[in-house]
Amino acid sequence: MKKSLLVGVAALSLITFSTQTFAADGVHTVTKGESLWDISKENAVSIIQLKKENDLNSNEIYPGQTLQLPDIKVTAEEQELLAKLVHAEAKGESYAGKVAVAIVVLNRVDSTEFPDSIKEVIYQVSNGHYAFSPVKNGEINNRPSGEAREAVNEALAFRGQGHGSLFFYNPVTSTSDWITSRETLLTIGKHRFAK
């Protein structure tokens, strides 16, 4: 009888484990102290997408709650490429400046005026001009800092919010009259962010 009971408990545990493993794909179970912000950063999805996917009208979540993760995810390869760009473009800038640079790329991906992927936006060449100088000078190939990677995660969670900047430039080093004619939305460190 004990042996049958142990086999039954073991089988039930295996079924439960298998179900949890299967359910975990595309689903997140909220743990104590977690916020939508934490979950968004961890899973490379925006808070807006996460709330929409789960029909949430507020930021309130509770431990044990299961959340469906949106299918719109950024791959690890795209995250790394974006972190490389942030590292190259915003070296010496504040953390907020690094997040803002990543947000510009994400805003471009979401805009009808630019290509539809992070890679295409970063490597875009128009009329012989590179969208980002680190692509032209090779700095895009350097290993990104941990802070650049964290800034990308934060930008992904923040995606779809903010000022809608599509451009950034350093007014001291910029040689383009066109870029300086764009509407400036905010300035962070040495960069101006514009629409």
CYANA upper distance limits for C-alpha pairs under 8 A (distance plus 0.5 A):
  1 MET  CA      5 LEU  CA      6.65
  2 LYS  CA      6 LEU  CA      6.58
  3 LYS  CA      7 VAL  CA      6.63
  4 SER  CA      8 GLY  CA      6.53
  5 LEU  CA      9 VAL  CA      6.61
  6 LEU  CA     10 ALA  CA      6.51
  7 VAL  CA     11 ALA  CA      6.55
  8 GLY  CA     12 LEU  CA      6.58
  9 VAL  CA     13 SER  CA      6.54
 10 ALA  CA     14 LEU  CA      6.66
 11 ALA  CA     15 ILE  CA      6.70
 12 LEU  CA     16 THR  CA      6.55
 13 SER  CA     17 PHE  CA      6.44
 14 LEU  CA     18 SER  CA      6.47
 15 ILE  CA     19 THR  CA      6.55
 16 THR  CA     20 GLN  CA      6.64
 17 PHE  CA     21 THR  CA      6.60
 18 SER  CA     22 PHE  CA      6.54
 19 THR  CA     23 ALA  CA      6.40
 20 GLN  CA     24 ALA  CA      6.37
 21 THR  CA     25 ASP  CA      7.61
 23 ALA  CA     27 VAL  CA      6.82
 24 ALA  CA     28 HIS  CA      6.86
 24 ALA  CA     29 THR  CA      8.43
 26 GLY  CA     68 GLN  CA      6.53
 26 GLY  CA     69 LEU  CA      5.64
 26 GLY  CA     70 PRO  CA      8.02
 26 GLY  CA     71 ASP  CA      8.33
 27 VAL  CA     66 THR  CA      7.01
 27 VAL  CA     67 LEU  CA      6.06
 27 VAL  CA     68 GLN  CA      5.07
 27 VAL  CA     69 LEU  CA      5.98
 28 HIS  CA     66 THR  CA      6.04
 28 HIS  CA     67 LEU  CA      5.61
 28 HIS  CA     68 GLN  CA      6.92
 28 HIS  CA     69 LEU  CA      7.28
 29 THR  CA     63 PRO  CA      8.02
 29 THR  CA     64 GLY  CA      6.23
 29 THR  CA     65 GLN  CA      6.13
 29 THR  CA     66 THR  CA      4.84
 29 THR  CA     67 LEU  CA      6.76
 30 VAL  CA     34 GLU  CA      6.90
 30 VAL  CA     61 ILE  CA      8.03
 30 VAL  CA     62 TYR  CA      7.00
 30 VAL  CA     63 PRO  CA      5.34
 30 VAL  CA     64 GLY  CA      5.75
 30 VAL  CA     65 GLN  CA      5.84
 30 VAL  CA     66 THR  CA      6.71
 30 VAL  CA     67 LEU  CA      7.98
 31 THR  CA     62 TYR  CA      8.11
 31 THR  CA     63 PRO  CA      5.18
 31 THR  CA     64 GLY  CA      6.74
 32 LYS  CA     62 TYR  CA      7.82
 32 LYS  CA     63 PRO  CA      5.52
 33 GLY  CA     63 PRO  CA      8.27
 34 GLU  CA     38 ASP  CA      6.55
 34 GLU  CA     39 ILE  CA      7.58
 34 GLU  CA     63 PRO  CA      8.33
 35 SER  CA     39 ILE  CA      6.88
 35 SER  CA     59 ASN  CA      8.24
 35 SER  CA     60 GLU  CA      8.44
 35 SER  CA     61 ILE  CA      7.55
 36 LEU  CA     40 SER  CA      6.44
 36 LEU  CA     47 ILE  CA      6.88
 36 LEU  CA     50 LEU  CA      8.31
 36 LEU  CA     59 ASN  CA      6.99
 36 LEU  CA     61 ILE  CA      7.96
 37 TRP  CA     41 LYS  CA      6.68
 37 TRP  CA     47 ILE  CA      6.98
 37 TRP  CA    157 ALA  CA      7.03
 38 ASP  CA     42 GLU  CA      6.60
 39 ILE  CA     43 ASN  CA      6.59
 40 SER  CA     44 ALA  CA      6.30
 40 SER  CA     45 VAL  CA      5.48
 40 SER  CA     46 SER  CA      6.10
 40 SER  CA     47 ILE  CA      6.19
 40 SER  CA     50 LEU  CA      7.67
 40 SER  CA    156 LEU  CA      8.08
 40 SER  CA    157 ALA  CA      5.48
 41 LYS  CA     45 VAL  CA      7.25
 41 LYS  CA     46 SER  CA      8.25
 41 LYS  CA    153 ASN  CA      5.63
 41 LYS  CA    154 GLU  CA      6.38
 41 LYS  CA    156 LEU  CA      7.26
 41 LYS  CA    157 ALA  CA      5.68
 42 GLU  CA    153 ASN  CA      7.96
 43 ASN  CA     69 LEU  CA      8.49
 43 ASN  CA     73 LYS  CA      8.27
 44 ALA  CA     73 LYS  CA      6.57
 44 ALA  CA     74 VAL  CA      6.54
 44 ALA  CA    153 ASN  CA      6.75
 44 ALA  CA    156 LEU  CA      6.20
 44 ALA  CA    157 ALA  CA      7.05
 45 VAL  CA     49 GLN  CA      7.21
 45 VAL  CA     50 LEU  CA      7.35
 45 VAL  CA     69 LEU  CA      8.38
 45 VAL  CA     70 PRO  CA      7.60
 45 VAL  CA     72 ILE  CA      7.54
 45 VAL  CA     73 LYS  CA      6.24
 45 VAL  CA     74 VAL  CA      7.83
 45 VAL  CA    156 LEU  CA      6.36
 45 VAL  CA    157 ALA  CA      6.11
 45 VAL  CA    159 ARG  CA      8.49
 46 SER  CA     50 LEU  CA      6.70
 46 SER  CA    156 LEU  CA      6.03
 46 SER  CA    157 ALA  CA      4.51
 46 SER  CA    158 PHE  CA      6.29
 46 SER  CA    159 ARG  CA      5.75
 46 SER  CA    160 GLY  CA      7.91
 47 ILE  CA     51 LYS  CA      6.52
 47 ILE  CA    157 ALA  CA      6.02
 47 ILE  CA    158 PHE  CA      7.11
 47 ILE  CA    159 ARG  CA      8.04
 48 ILE  CA     52 LYS  CA      6.60
 48 ILE  CA    159 ARG  CA      8.10
 48 ILE  CA    160 GLY  CA      7.54
 49 GLN  CA     53 GLU  CA      6.51
 49 GLN  CA     70 PRO  CA      6.88
 49 GLN  CA     72 ILE  CA      8.50
 50 LEU  CA     54 ASN  CA      6.87
 50 LEU  CA     67 LEU  CA      8.48
 50 LEU  CA     68 GLN  CA      8.11
 50 LEU  CA     69 LEU  CA      6.80
 50 LEU  CA     70 PRO  CA      6.61
 51 LYS  CA     55 ASP  CA      6.35
 51 LYS  CA     56 LEU  CA      5.33
 51 LYS  CA     57 ASN  CA      7.65
 51 LYS  CA     58 SER  CA      8.40
 51 LYS  CA     59 ASN  CA      8.35
 52 LYS  CA     56 LEU  CA      6.91
 53 GLU  CA     68 GLN  CA      7.03
 53 GLU  CA     69 LEU  CA      7.54
 53 GLU  CA     70 PRO  CA      6.48
 54 ASN  CA     67 LEU  CA      6.84
 54 ASN  CA     68 GLN  CA      6.75
 61 ILE  CA     65 GLN  CA      7.50
 74 VAL  CA     78 GLU  CA      6.69
 74 VAL  CA     79 GLN  CA      7.09
 75 THR  CA     79 GLN  CA      6.75
 76 ALA  CA     80 GLU  CA      6.65
 77 GLU  CA     81 LEU  CA      6.73
 78 GLU  CA     82 LEU  CA      6.58
 78 GLU  CA    118 ILE  CA      6.80
 78 GLU  CA    119 LYS  CA      7.11
 79 GLN  CA     83 ALA  CA      6.58
 79 GLN  CA    149 ARG  CA      8.07
 79 GLN  CA    152 VAL  CA      7.34
 79 GLN  CA    153 ASN  CA      8.41
 80 GLU  CA     84 LYS  CA      6.68
 80 GLU  CA    144 PRO  CA      8.29
 80 GLU  CA    149 ARG  CA      7.70
 81 LEU  CA     85 LEU  CA      6.88
 81 LEU  CA    119 LYS  CA      7.82
 81 LEU  CA    140 ILE  CA      8.27
 82 LEU  CA     86 VAL  CA      6.65
 82 LEU  CA    102 ALA  CA      7.27
 82 LEU  CA    118 ILE  CA      7.71
 82 LEU  CA    122 ILE  CA      8.38
 82 LEU  CA    152 VAL  CA      7.37
 83 ALA  CA     87 HIS  CA      6.50
 83 ALA  CA    102 ALA  CA      8.30
 83 ALA  CA    144 PRO  CA      6.27
 83 ALA  CA    145 SER  CA      8.30
 83 ALA  CA    148 ALA  CA      5.71
 83 ALA  CA    149 ARG  CA      5.53
 83 ALA  CA    151 ALA  CA      8.25
 83 ALA  CA    152 VAL  CA      6.50
 84 LYS  CA     88 ALA  CA      6.69
 84 LYS  CA    140 ILE  CA      6.05
 84 LYS  CA    141 ASN  CA      7.44
 84 LYS  CA    142 ASN  CA      7.00
 84 LYS  CA    143 ARG  CA      6.79
 84 LYS  CA    144 PRO  CA      5.26
 84 LYS  CA    148 ALA  CA      7.94
 85 LEU  CA     89 GLU  CA      6.40
 85 LEU  CA    122 ILE  CA      8.25
 85 LEU  CA    134 PRO  CA      7.47
 85 LEU  CA    140 ILE  CA      6.07
 85 LEU  CA    144 PRO  CA      8.49
 86 VAL  CA     90 ALA  CA      6.03
 86 VAL  CA     91 LYS  CA      8.18
 86 VAL  CA     98 LYS  CA      6.43
 86 VAL  CA     99 VAL  CA      8.49
 86 VAL  CA    101 VAL  CA      6.70
 86 VAL  CA    102 ALA  CA      6.67
 86 VAL  CA    144 PRO  CA      8.28
 86 VAL  CA    148 ALA  CA      6.37
 86 VAL  CA    152 VAL  CA      8.31
 87 HIS  CA     91 LYS  CA      6.03
 87 HIS  CA     98 LYS  CA      8.14
 87 HIS  CA    144 PRO  CA      5.77
 87 HIS  CA    145 SER  CA      6.92
 87 HIS  CA    148 ALA  CA      5.93
 88 ALA  CA    134 PRO  CA      6.69
 88 ALA  CA    139 GLU  CA      6.43
 88 ALA  CA    140 ILE  CA      6.78
 88 ALA  CA    142 ASN  CA      8.18
 88 ALA  CA    144 PRO  CA      8.26
 89 GLU  CA    101 VAL  CA      8.14
 89 GLU  CA    134 PRO  CA      7.42
 90 ALA  CA     94 SER  CA      8.49
 90 ALA  CA     97 GLY  CA      7.31
 90 ALA  CA     98 LYS  CA      6.06
 90 ALA  CA    101 VAL  CA      7.70
 93 GLU  CA     97 GLY  CA      6.13
 93 GLU  CA     98 LYS  CA      7.08
 93 GLU  CA    189 GLY  CA      6.65
 93 GLU  CA    190 LYS  CA      7.85
 94 SER  CA     98 LYS  CA      6.92
 94 SER  CA    188 ILE  CA      8.38
 94 SER  CA    189 GLY  CA      7.36
 95 TYR  CA     99 VAL  CA      6.82
 95 TYR  CA    147 GLU  CA      7.72
 95 TYR  CA    151 ALA  CA      7.24
 96 ALA  CA    100 ALA  CA      6.65
 96 ALA  CA    151 ALA  CA      8.29
 96 ALA  CA    188 ILE  CA      7.82
 97 GLY  CA    101 VAL  CA      6.80
 97 GLY  CA    188 ILE  CA      6.08
 97 GLY  CA    189 GLY  CA      7.19
 97 GLY  CA    191 HIS  CA      8.07
 98 LYS  CA    102 ALA  CA      6.99
 98 LYS  CA    148 ALA  CA      7.06
 98 LYS  CA    151 ALA  CA      6.41
 98 LYS  CA    152 VAL  CA      8.45
 99 VAL  CA    103 ILE  CA      6.69
 99 VAL  CA    148 ALA  CA      8.48
 99 VAL  CA    151 ALA  CA      5.16
 99 VAL  CA    152 VAL  CA      6.75
 99 VAL  CA    154 GLU  CA      7.20
 99 VAL  CA    155 ALA  CA      5.97
100 ALA  CA    104 VAL  CA      6.81
100 ALA  CA    155 ALA  CA      7.83
101 VAL  CA    105 VAL  CA      7.33
101 VAL  CA    168 PHE  CA      7.75
102 ALA  CA    106 LEU  CA      6.96
102 ALA  CA    151 ALA  CA      7.79
102 ALA  CA    152 VAL  CA      6.34
102 ALA  CA    155 ALA  CA      6.50
103 ILE  CA    107 ASN  CA      6.43
103 ILE  CA    155 ALA  CA      5.94
103 ILE  CA    156 LEU  CA      8.11
103 ILE  CA    158 PHE  CA      8.49
103 ILE  CA    159 ARG  CA      7.32
103 ILE  CA    165 SER  CA      8.16
104 VAL  CA    108 ARG  CA      6.73
104 VAL  CA    164 GLY  CA      8.10
104 VAL  CA    165 SER  CA      6.10
104 VAL  CA    166 LEU  CA      5.55
104 VAL  CA    167 PHE  CA      6.74
104 VAL  CA    168 PHE  CA      8.00
105 VAL  CA    109 VAL  CA      6.88
105 VAL  CA    118 ILE  CA      7.32
105 VAL  CA    121 VAL  CA      7.33
105 VAL  CA    122 ILE  CA      7.86
105 VAL  CA    166 LEU  CA      7.80
106 LEU  CA    110 ASP  CA      6.79
106 LEU  CA    118 ILE  CA      7.50
106 LEU  CA    155 ALA  CA      8.50
106 LEU  CA    156 LEU  CA      8.24
106 LEU  CA    159 ARG  CA      7.42
107 ASN  CA    111 SER  CA      6.58
107 ASN  CA    159 ARG  CA      8.17
107 ASN  CA    160 GLY  CA      7.90
107 ASN  CA    164 GLY  CA      6.85
107 ASN  CA    165 SER  CA      7.34
107 ASN  CA    166 LEU  CA      6.57
108 ARG  CA    112 THR  CA      8.38
108 ARG  CA    113 GLU  CA      7.82
108 ARG  CA    114 PHE  CA      6.03
108 ARG  CA    115 PRO  CA      7.83
108 ARG  CA    116 ASP  CA      8.44
108 ARG  CA    121 VAL  CA      7.42
108 ARG  CA    166 LEU  CA      6.38
109 VAL  CA    114 PHE  CA      6.74
109 VAL  CA    115 PRO  CA      6.48
109 VAL  CA    116 ASP  CA      5.35
109 VAL  CA    117 SER  CA      6.04
109 VAL  CA    118 ILE  CA      6.73
109 VAL  CA    121 VAL  CA      7.12
110 ASP  CA    114 PHE  CA      8.44
110 ASP  CA    116 ASP  CA      7.40
111 SER  CA    115 PRO  CA      8.49
111 SER  CA    116 ASP  CA      8.43
112 THR  CA    116 ASP  CA      8.48
114 PHE  CA    121 VAL  CA      7.19
115 PRO  CA    120 GLU  CA      6.25
115 PRO  CA    121 VAL  CA      6.00
115 PRO  CA    124 GLN  CA      8.35
116 ASP  CA    120 GLU  CA      7.42
116 ASP  CA    121 VAL  CA      7.77
117 SER  CA    121 VAL  CA      6.65
118 ILE  CA    122 ILE  CA      6.62
119 LYS  CA    123 TYR  CA      6.61
120 GLU  CA    124 GLN  CA      6.17
121 VAL  CA    131 ALA  CA      8.17
122 ILE  CA    131 ALA  CA      7.24
122 ILE  CA    132 PHE  CA      7.16
122 ILE  CA    135 VAL  CA      8.09
123 TYR  CA    130 TYR  CA      7.68
123 TYR  CA    131 ALA  CA      7.50
123 TYR  CA    132 PHE  CA      8.12
123 TYR  CA    135 VAL  CA      7.17
124 GLN  CA    130 TYR  CA      6.67
124 GLN  CA    131 ALA  CA      6.14
125 VAL  CA    129 HIS  CA      5.85
125 VAL  CA    130 TYR  CA      5.00
125 VAL  CA    131 ALA  CA      6.49
126 SER  CA    130 TYR  CA      7.07
126 SER  CA    131 ALA  CA      7.94
130 TYR  CA    135 VAL  CA      7.54
130 TYR  CA    136 LYS  CA      6.93
132 PHE  CA    136 LYS  CA      7.75
133 SER  CA    137 ASN  CA      6.70
134 PRO  CA    138 GLY  CA      6.05
134 PRO  CA    139 GLU  CA      5.16
134 PRO  CA    140 ILE  CA      5.52
135 VAL  CA    139 GLU  CA      7.05
135 VAL  CA    140 ILE  CA      5.84
138 GLY  CA    142 ASN  CA      8.40
144 PRO  CA    148 ALA  CA      6.59
144 PRO  CA    149 ARG  CA      7.42
145 SER  CA    149 ARG  CA      7.00
146 GLY  CA    150 GLU  CA      6.69
147 GLU  CA    151 ALA  CA      6.54
148 ALA  CA    152 VAL  CA      6.80
149 ARG  CA    153 ASN  CA      6.96
150 GLU  CA    154 GLU  CA      6.76
151 ALA  CA    155 ALA  CA      6.59
152 VAL  CA    156 LEU  CA      6.63
153 ASN  CA    157 ALA  CA      6.88
154 GLU  CA    158 PHE  CA      6.61
155 ALA  CA    159 ARG  CA      6.36
158 PHE  CA    162 GLY  CA      8.39
160 GLY  CA    164 GLY  CA      8.37
163 HIS  CA    185 LEU  CA      7.26
164 GLY  CA    195 LYS  CA      7.36
165 SER  CA    185 LEU  CA      7.51
165 SER  CA    193 PHE  CA      6.27
165 SER  CA    194 ALA  CA      5.62
165 SER  CA    195 LYS  CA      5.45
166 LEU  CA    193 PHE  CA      7.96
166 LEU  CA    194 ALA  CA      6.67
166 LEU  CA    195 LYS  CA      5.71
167 PHE  CA    179 ILE  CA      8.42
167 PHE  CA    193 PHE  CA      6.20
167 PHE  CA    194 ALA  CA      5.60
167 PHE  CA    195 LYS  CA      6.71
168 PHE  CA    191 HIS  CA      6.61
168 PHE  CA    192 ARG  CA      5.84
168 PHE  CA    193 PHE  CA      4.82
168 PHE  CA    194 ALA  CA      6.46
169 TYR  CA    174 SER  CA      7.08
169 TYR  CA    179 ILE  CA      8.00
169 TYR  CA    191 HIS  CA      5.75
169 TYR  CA    192 ARG  CA      5.94
169 TYR  CA    193 PHE  CA      7.31
170 ASN  CA    174 SER  CA      6.22
170 ASN  CA    190 LYS  CA      6.14
170 ASN  CA    191 HIS  CA      5.20
170 ASN  CA    192 ARG  CA      6.74
171 PRO  CA    180 THR  CA      7.79
171 PRO  CA    190 LYS  CA      8.12
171 PRO  CA    191 HIS  CA      7.73
171 PRO  CA    192 ARG  CA      7.67
176 SER  CA    180 THR  CA      7.18
177 ASP  CA    181 SER  CA      6.84
178 TRP  CA    182 ARG  CA      7.46
182 ARG  CA    194 ALA  CA      6.42
182 ARG  CA    195 LYS  CA      6.63
183 GLU  CA    194 ALA  CA      5.81
183 GLU  CA    195 LYS  CA      6.03
184 THR  CA    192 ARG  CA      6.94
184 THR  CA    193 PHE  CA      6.26
184 THR  CA    194 ALA  CA      4.75
184 THR  CA    195 LYS  CA      7.17
185 LEU  CA    192 ARG  CA      8.11
185 LEU  CA    193 PHE  CA      6.22
185 LEU  CA    194 ALA  CA      5.70
185 LEU  CA    195 LYS  CA      7.44
186 LEU  CA    192 ARG  CA      6.54
186 LEU  CA    193 PHE  CA      5.92
186 LEU  CA    194 ALA  CA      7.68
187 THR  CA    191 HIS  CA      6.31
187 THR  CA    192 ARG  CA      4.92
187 THR  CA    193 PHE  CA      6.52
188 ILE  CA    192 ARG  CA      6.99
188 ILE  CA    193 PHE  CA      8.31
